[in-house]
Amino acid sequence: MERKTTRISPDDIAGQRAYCAEIKELNARFDRAPLAYVDTYGCQQNEADSERIRGYLAEMGYAFTQDESEAAVIVINTCAIREHAEQRVLGNVGALTHTKRKNPNQIICLCGCMAQEPHVAEKLRQSFRHVDLVFGPHALWRFPEFLWRIQTRRGRIFETADDPGSIAEGIPVVRQNGIKAWVSIMYGCNNFCSYCIVPYVRGRERSRSPEAILAEVKELAAAGYRDITLLGQNVNSYGRDLEEDIDFADLLKRVNAVPGDFLIRFMTSHPKDAGEKLFDAMASCERVAPVIHLPFQAGNNRVLEAMNRRYTREAYLEKVRALRSRIPDIVLTSDVIVGFPGETTEEFEDTLKVLEEVRFDALFTFIYSPREGTPAARMPDPMSKEEKSANFQRLVDLQNAISLEKHQAYVGKVLRCLVDGEGEDPRNNLTARTAGNRLVHFTGDKALIGAYTDLKITGCSTWALFGEVVE
């Protein structure tokens, strides 16, 4: 397996920023800044990628809009993790024929994980002729060059070559708000879980240097960001491709030493690599939030082996016990796939037993979705959709009951929470997050947004807490 990391040179990034300058000069012809629309699907890594796309667009002289019809450039950053996500994206991209018809000069771009799938790229080439630019995650750093070529030469561009991946530093960033920030510490995945398309579309694991990561975190802390999430497909693999002897627990301690009033979160951890050194680092670092997302996916060892997860049910449960012995109030969330090819209802019962034993605070639950090009897509899958749906509902019902019970235990407590935005319900006009990332709805002055505030928890539902400001 190729582990050598290709690092894009500063000269290459300078070349891309030169393209930005040329496009900005073209845009200066207009009476006002042309508008760009960036739509993001999928995981936090995609959100981080979109922040860099916006950074490039801002440097090109674009302003931003949430209305596709008024955009000069549309960028759809896609997710390939489930079939439903792909169909939703294709439906929305198909609907853009109407905006393109009204504005023939509109440039429509599709990027992200879907773009890197050969069958999707070919479908876009043949059936979505209104899409001008298609590029995968590996080529994101060249976005200005692609856009310049389309604007000056016309024609369609497809940049989806199979590539082990690279690291590009120095791309400008436009973040969504000044409160929370994503910091990618690595890219790609080497795990090849049998159901997952990610290693095929995001390439091999490659780590950013600790110096680059720390410089970004210091900049964010100095700018007043309160919640910083370190991102990787498997953060516990961090550093394995670096010459320096450093792992994720070491990095976490270095980030924790950065001055500032902020919380550190991270995702995602693979259970096979999350161990006692990480748990000790979490317990000893005062800025690291007491929360971890630790996907177990299935509770039966035969199914876990078929998934190529490389741990057993017993090993997972032992890790949970080790974690809770160090951080008793840890908020633990996870992922579960129901109906993996060949899973029987009896094997599914083992998953329910894990829920009952661990008692997760929350779960992200999915019915198995075949991904073309993965080993699982070729496995026999005799269980009917109706049986899978019935098992899925049992899982959801059990977890909802556990989540409600967990939330009820918060009622009456006073918690330091980060006020992160406005709520949709006028009766509770603000939202906040606990250190454990539990959502809190409450009423307060909008001036609190971006600040830590003590909230007394007065009620709860299955999915959220309700509180009031402690005067």
TADA-V454179 format. One record per helix or strand of 3 or more residues. SS is the DSSP state (hx for helix, st for strand). FROM is the first residue (numbers start at 1). TO is the last residue. Records with the same first field share a line. If there is no record, write none. Layout:
# TADA-V454179
SS: FROM-TO / FROM-TO
This chain:
# TADA-V454179
hx: 10-27 / 44-59 / 68-70 / 83-95 / 97-102 / 113-116 / 118-127 / 137-153 / 198-202 / 210-222 / 235-237 / 248-256 / 276-284 / 301-306 / 313-326 / 345-358 / 375-378 / 385-408 / 446-448
st: 35-40 / 73-78 / 107-112 / 133-135 / 157-159 / 180-184 / 227-231 / 263-267 / 291-295 / 331-338 / 362-367 / 414-422 / 430-433 / 439-442 / 452-460 / 465-469
